[in-house]
Amino acid sequence: MSSSNRNEGIVRIDNQKIPRSEHFCYLGSIMQKEGDIVDDVAHGIRAGWLKWRGASGVLCDKQIPLKLKGKFYKTARRPAMLYGAECWTANKQYVHKMSVSEMEMLRWMSGKTRNDRIRNESICGSLGVAPIGDKMWES
């Protein structure tokens, strides 16, 4: 390899140029060129909503007690959203994104909307779910 190729950052294998990528998936985590985790957090939120859709029949059923819904949520849906979070440097921006997504789901489960003007802590308490920000800081 000539010195000009090393300076350009071009990688070749058997005269085939390997394209440069801004991000890639490795062991379930999305790695980015600049070391940021924006795509990984977005992927976690999408995974959480995917699990939510699969279980929405149970989670939105008004005949199921709220505590049982909370237990189901903590065991089936939250781990999908927090997968790989132990490797993240959780700053306020990412914790906020995860919290907003979680509160949308918890409000939906409890049958409440923002117009009902019920505080997030009350909804989390009625379901027996700790805020996702606390869980992110734990991991």
ABEGO torsion letter per residue (X at the ends): XBAAAAAAGBBBBGGBBBBBBABBBBGGBBBBAAGBAAAAAAAAAAAAAAAAAAAAAAAABAABBAAAAAAAAAAAAAAAAABGAAABBBBAAAAAAAAAAAAAAAAAAAGBBAAAGBBAAAAAAAAGBBBAAAAAAAX
